[in-house]
Every structure is written in structure tokens, then in C-alpha cells.
């Protein structure tokens, strides 16, 4: 073989080798390393067993199958998920540290806490929305109301002392209660708890008169007959609660509210990495088996890609900022 043929053969081999290396390489994810090439960490800003944690633990093993790497759940509770958000905002923007965010963290927190140690809109980038969860308005069995309108009338009788509870100031159940007050004129005061569980204990005991919370959380007391459901905040009735009307059917069409969760990454993460993650999440959420498991937890897959999720977060942030301002919600 001539020297010229040898050089041509060498050049073709070099080109083929380069193409092979680049095929799995993501800019910014490490010099000529396929992404992902090591385990990922999905940070949850709440203790194990809560709604966000449960969804994260359903998502992680399915993501592992599609990414070929472990996805480790890391719980960093504290300060209404602020601790987790600080940690992720300061992590390397390489696609290996992810945040499981929700409506309170990504849409309400900026309006509630103007002096956060991070900028929610600038220090994080959306990857994909994962689930949405309609809420259910429930009252103690002793409250003589079978509809939202009947409940509102009760709050306006004489010196009635009505309270609604939440898992904490700025939680979606708090925001939903304030929105209901604004739309209905119901006279009631907010009572924040350290989590939904103690609030529902007091609701069942009649010490508070209303909760608007996730279907999976309210079901136990409904089954036992200690509480009664008045309406669901989704756009359609729940298969698990077919006799409970939607808020639109109950006369409050603007009270459609969803709890939602999605995956975020630190600002600066390469777009190719974000696209890889978003695509994998979309594939995971299309699995009927996962949808069934999430449904049993009272939530539903609701994938939005990166651009659509960003637009959704922006819309939700505007909506809840208006509610927070109108209701004069402050954090003590």
C-alpha cells in the first residue's frame, strides 16, 4: 500500500474515532465523557414520606433505567425547602444535581420571601414538569354544609368563628384557601401547621373547619366518615371520588388549583444535558405502570418539556403573587 493510501486510511480512522467519541459527549458534562457517566442526585426539600418525596421515589428508579445510572434521592428538609434550594443553586451545573420543585417553592416562595439567598427565576433552569395534583375541599362531619356555597353562608352567620388550616404559610393548600376567601367572601382565618398531618387531625376533631388539600392526603378521613368532601379543584371529577363535584360545577370556576411538581437544575447547566434529562422524564411518564402507581398516590403524570414548563412556572408565579398581595399574606 502506498504512503498516500496509508495516510488516507489513517485520516478516515481518526474521523470515525472522533465521531464515536462525540456521539455520547455532552458539552460541559466533562471532557469527552458520555452523559450521564456517574450517579445523579435528586434533591427533595422535605422529609421522607411526604408528597414530593413519594413522587421523587417513583420517578428515580424509572429514570435509572433510561439513563443507565443510579438516581439517588437526597432529602434536605428545612425552612420550607429553602435549604434544598440553596444547596442545588450552588451545585456544579453539570446535570448531576437535580431539584424536585413544587408550586410553593417555585411559584409562591419568591413573592413570600423577597430576600432569599438565591433568585428563583435566575439560579434555576426548568427540565420538565412531572405531575399535577388536584386538591379537595373538606370539612369536618359536624359542619352542616354539603356544598361550597352552603359553607360560605355558614361563615357569615352571626359571630361564626371559622378557620381553615394548611401545612404551613405559602403551601398550596394555604394559597388555595386564600384564593377561595377572595372569590367567595367567606369569613375565616388561616391557621398554619407544621405539615398537613397535624392539620388534618384538628380538622377531623372539629378544631378547624376547612382544609383544601391533596386527594391522597384527605382520603383516610373521608373513608372513616370524619370529614366530608365538598369539591375538587381539578377540571374533572376524580375517579376515586366520583360524587364530588368540581369547583366549576360547585359555582367557582376560577378556583381550579393544582399542586404540581417538576425537575429543576442549577443555572448554567448545558442545554444538551437538560434536553437529555427532559426526554428521559417524558419517556418515564408515558409508562402506564408508573401512571397507575402515581394515581394510587392521588396524583397524575403531567409532562411538560423545558420550554412549556418554564412558561407554566412563570404563569403560576404571576397568579400566586397576585393572591399573596391581595390577601396580604406575610411570613412571620
N, C-alpha and C positions, 0 to 999 in steps of 0.2 A: 504494500500500500504506500502511496506517495506521501510526502510530508504534508502536502496540501490537503489530501484526504484525511490524514490523521488530525489536522487542525480542525477541519470541518466536523469530524466526528466528535472531537473534544468539545467544541463550542455547542453542538446540539445536546450533548450530555449535560453540560453545565446549565443550559437553558432549562432542560427538563427537570434537573435537580432544584433549580431556583423556583420553578413553578410549583413543584411538590411542596417545598417549604412554605411558600406564600399561601398555599391553599388553606392551611389551617391557622394562619397567623393573623392576629388582630392587632392593628396599630395601638400602641400604648399598653398592651397586655403583657409585655415582656419581650425581649429581643427574640424574634423568630420562635415564639412559643405558641402552641395552639391554645385557644381559649375555649373552655377553662382547662388549665393544666394542673390544678390543685383544688382542694375543697373550698366551698363557698360558705359564708356565714350569713344567715338571715336573722337580723336583729329584731326582737319583739320588745316593745316598751312596756309590757305588762307582765304580771306573774303567770306561771303556767296554769292552764285550765280555763282562762278567760276566752272570750270570743275571738280576739285577734290571734291568740296563741293557738286555739283549736284549728283555725283556718290555715295558719302557717304550718302546722304539723301534718295537715292533709296535703298541702302543696309540696312540701320539701321532698318526700320520697319519690313523688312523681317527677319532679324536676331532675332528681338524680338520674333517673332512667334516661332522660333525654339529653342531659348534659354530660353524662359519663363521669361525674364527680360527686362526692358527698355534699349535701347541703345541711349544714349544722345549724340548729335553732339555738340562738343565744338570747336568753331573757335578761333584759336590763330595765327592770321597773323603777319607777320613782319620778316624782314631780310631773305627773300626768304625761309620761312618756318623754319628757324633756331630756332626761339622762340618755336615753337611747338615741334621740335625735342629735344631741351634741356628739356622741361617740361616732355616729355614722358620718356626720358632716365633716369630721376631722380625719376620717379614714382615707387611705390611699384610693384615688379614683380609678381603680383598675378592674372593677367588676366582681371583686371577691368579697366585698362587704355590702350587703343589701339591707334595706329597711322595710319592714312591714308597716305601712302607714294606714291611718284611717281618717274619717271625716273630722274628728276632733283635733287630731294632730296637724293635718294638712290644710284644713279649711277654716276651723274656728280659732285655733291657737294664735295665729298672727294678730287677730283682732282683740283677743283677750289679753295677750301678753305683748305689749308694744316694745318691751326691752329684752327680748330673748337674746341669748348669746349666739344666735345664728339667724340668717334670713331665710325663711322657709321657701320663698319663691326663687332665691338665687343660689342657695347652697345645696339644693337637691334637684335631681332630674327624675322625671317620671319614667317608669319602664312599662307598666301595664296595670290596668285595674283588674282585680281578681274576682271579687264577689260584691253583691249588694244584698242588703237585708232589710225588708220592710219591718216596721215596728207595730206593736199592738197597744192600743189604749185600754188599760184595765183598771177596774175599781174593786174595792172590797165587796164581798157578797152582801154586806149590810147596807150599802149605799143604794137607795131606791131609784136607780137610773138604769135604763136598758138601752139608751141611745146617747150620743154625744149632746144632742140638743137638750135632753132631759137633765143631763149632768150640768150643763151650763146654767140652766134655770135654777137648779138647786143651790149653786154657788151664790146666787143673787138674792136668795130668800133671807130677809131679816139680817141678823148678825151671824150668819153662817160662817164657820171658820174652816175653810177648805185648804188643803196643802197638797202639792204634788212633789213626788220625790225623784231623785236622779242618782246615778252613780258618782256624781261629782260635778262641780261647776264646769261648764263647757262641754260635757259629754253630749252625745247626740240625743239622749233621752231628755236632758235638760233643755237643749235647744228646741227640740220638738214641743216640749211643754210650753216654753215661752212663745213659740210661734202660734200654738193653739190659743193661748191667752190673748195675743194680739188680734187674732182673727175672730174670736168668739166673744171677747169681752168678759170671759169667765173671771170671777174674783177668787183668786187662790194665790198662795205664796209658795215659793220654791224652797224645798228642804234638801240640801245636798248631803249625800252619804259617801263613805269611803268604799265605793263599789256598789254594784246593783244588788248583791245578795242581801245585805242588811236592810236595804230599802224595801225589798220585797217581803221581808219578814214583818216590817212595820205596816206594809200595805195589807197583808193578809190579816194582821191584827187590828186594822182599822185606825191606826195612828196617823196614817196619811191616806188621802182619798183618791189619788190617781198616780199611775205610772204609765209612761209611754216607752216601751222597751222591746227588745228583740223577741221574736216569736219563740225561739228556743229557750229563752230565759223565763218567759211568763207561763209556759205550758204546764209546769208542775202544779202551780197553784190553781190553774184553770181546771185541771183534771180532778183535783181534790175538792173543787167547789168552793174554795176560799175566796176566789176572785171571779169577776165576770168581765168578758171582753166586749168592748163597745164598738170598736172599729179597727181596721188595719190600714196602715199608712201607705201601702203599696197601690199600684194602679190596677191590680186584680186581686180577687179573693185568694186566700190561701187554701190549698188542698187539705191541709191539716185542720183548718178552721172554716169550713165551707159556709157556715151560717153567720159568720161575722162579716158585716158589710165593709166595703172600702170607705175611706174618708170622703170620697166624692159622692158615693151613694148615701152617706150619712149627712150630706149637706155642706161639706168643707173641702171643695175641690183643690184648694191651694195648700192643703195640709199634707200633700204627698211628700213623704220623707223617707229616705233610705239611709241606713248605716252602710258604709262601704269601706272596702279595704283594697289596697294596691301596693305594688312594689316600687320602691324608690332607690336611687343610688346617689353617691356624692357628685356634686357638680364637677365637671372636668372628665367624667368617665367617657371614653371614646364612643362615638355613635355606633360603631360596628359591634361593640360589646353590648350596648343597650338593645340593639336590634336582635342580637343572638338570644338574649335573655327574654325579650318580649315575644319572640317567635316560639320559644320553648314553653313559655307560660300559656300562650294561646293554644298550643297543641295539648298541653296538660288539661286545660279547662274544657276541651272538646271531648274528653273521655266520659262516656255515660256513667261508668262506675264511680268516678270521682264526683260527678254531679249528684248521684244518688246519695253518696256519703255526706256531701255538704248539705243536701236537702234535709237529711235527718238531723242536722245541726241547726236547721231553721234559716239557712242562707242559700244563695243560688250563684252559680258561676255567671260572671258578667264581664267577660273580657273586653277591654278597650286597648287598642295599641297605643304606642307612646304619644303620638300627636293628639289622638282623641282623648286620652286620659288627661293630658295637660289642659286641654280646653275644658274638660269636665271639672277638674280641680279649680280652675280659675272661676268658673261659673258658680260652684259651690262656695268658694271663698267670698265672692260678692254677696251671695244670698245670705250667708250666715253673718257676715259683717253687718249687713243691714239689720238683721234681727237683734244682734248683740247691741247695736247702737239704739235701736228703737225701744228695746226692753231695758236699756240701761244696765246691762249685765257687767258686773265688775268682779274681779278676783281679789279676795281679801288676803 
